[in-house]
Amino acid sequence: MNAIQRLDATFSALSDPTRRAILARLAAGDASVAELAHPFDMSQPAVSKHLKVLERAGLISRGRDAQRRLSRIEGGPLEDAFDWLRDYRRFWERSYERLDALLEELKAEGNRHERAKRRKGKQR
């Protein structure tokens, strides 16, 4: 899978609120399917389907701990998504800085215009 496909898989996996909640839970530590299914009104097989999507996207890994199969969050794909979003954040920050500069310029121009009007009014 190339970088673009990985990013697509990450955002696709993150588009579902249940999968985001599962990731939030896994951020606190590894968990079994039963532990992950507990707060949701869904079966363990349904949660397993969500886990497979997260695993295919590389957002989690799954392993065994004695008798339990645990899921663990993986940070790499989230870091890639963060890096991609950071580039757009820089774009918007620069855009807002240019807008702020333009507004300051228009404000200064308006102030100059008001002062000129007042001076004309005093001269009459």
Order of alpha helices (4+ residues) and beta strands (2+ residues): alpha-alpha-beta-alpha-alpha-beta-beta-alpha
